[in-house]
Amino acid sequence: MANKQAEQYIKEFMDNIIAKNPNEKEFHQAVYEVVESLAPYIVENSALMKMKVLERIAEPERVIMFRVPWVDDKGEIQINKGYRVQMNSAIGPYKGGLRFHSSVNLSILKFLAFEQVFKNSLTTLPMGGGKGGSDFNPKGKSDNEVMRFCQSFMTEFQRHIGQDTDVPAGDIGVGGREIGFMYGQYKRLRNEFTGTLTGKGLGWGGSPLRPEATGYGTCYFAQEMLATKGDSFAGKVVTISGSGNVAQYATEKATQLGAKVVTLSDSAGYIYDPDGIDADKLAYVFELKNVLRGRIKEYADRYPNAKYFPGERPWDVKCDIALPCATQNELNEEEAKTLVANGCICVAEGANMPSTPEAIAVFQNAKILYAPGKASNAGGVATSGLEMTQNSIRLSWTPDEVDAKLNSIMKDIHAACIKYGTEADGYVNYVKGANIAGFLKVANAMLAQGCV
Ligand code: NDP
């Protein structure tokens, strides 16, 4: 009976979401994953049903869209779209990254903002959920062009954010350089030095370990998962996708924990290094990607034992642990089957929603360890939360202090997943665990705050 009711609830919920948000397939996908986990719980709780809590969570509190005009190096006017989805502020100011990528649209930002609500709640810190960005593509742009774009973006955006209102951070295409340009313009327009953006530089309000946090946190979470099987990273072969911020620091931490990372990628292809990407090679990747802003294929030019596979993704490389750290829907059903057939025992997502629903089903049916990004990559936003705290108390913690707090938050998130996600046969469904644990805190706050 309860099952039938839950199925009916899911159907009506999704029909409504699709009718109200047509053509937003990434948003539908993210909502479906959550509703599927929560429906059995919600239909048994009349207050949640009556107060339409999940229905309200799935409708952004506010969506801001604006024009971002700027002048390129040739003197030509360029026009991009700017967005901020302020999804939910029940437990704290909106918090979530800005993405600059040509693929950015409302569907992608709504999926990211929706996920962020649950992720931020899981961190145990007081942060609501939001996400924003632009269809601006920083690739191939000069530093001056990026600066002019960031200044124009912030000229409008500054009216919608603030340390107690909405605190953006980085995401794809937004790293230290972009946060610097945006923070400079914010400060100039508002005449105040506050913690309104996170991911700031160390000398001007940033937190130690914020750049490392998402990648490190993903490995700390995977470490907890492996420990449930009495296992660890030591001696394991790890495949990683992406070569940006999250991938770089996931590589660093996995290597420090005794594993051998053999792949990195970008949107054009992947490299396979059978000898492993050790600390020296990783230092080259940092230089290549963050300073020279080059492509991952150049890695194979420099290290002859490595091979570059254009147009391909790294999931057919045999591994024990896979850490997808690039983008959404980058690991499909076939690739998931290959990973399982090759003996992969653990998949922890550094990216947001990198595995398709079909891929997740493959992992769960095979009963391998699988963690969704909203749990395993929450270390980034958690450390942003720690940056906000340091800004508020006007003190800085040491890298060791922040690392210890990050590690402890990841352990707590893992424990919450175990608490709410352990099934009758003992298998831990981390998707269910993360969704229920993340939902409860937000739902209770919304119930207390009435129909707003
Ligand atoms: P970066 O911009 O630093 O790096 C992104 C990487 O992903 C690049 O290697 C990029 O390659 C690759 N990539 C981007 N789009 C695609 C695509 N369509 N197909 C294949 N590869 C692609 O971003 P981050 O490392 O910060 O973010 C990576 C993921 O982690 C995202 O899903 C993000 O939402 C998530 N995340 C990030 C957090 C953070 O703190 N930065 C926090 C939590 C999650 P290319 O250069 O070719 O585009």
Residues whose N, C-alpha, C, O or C-beta is under 5 A from the ligand:
A	BS01	NDP	G170 D171 I172 G173 V174 T214 G242 S243 G244 N245 V246 A247 S265 D266 S267 A268 C325 A326 T327 Q328 G350 A351 N352 N377 G380
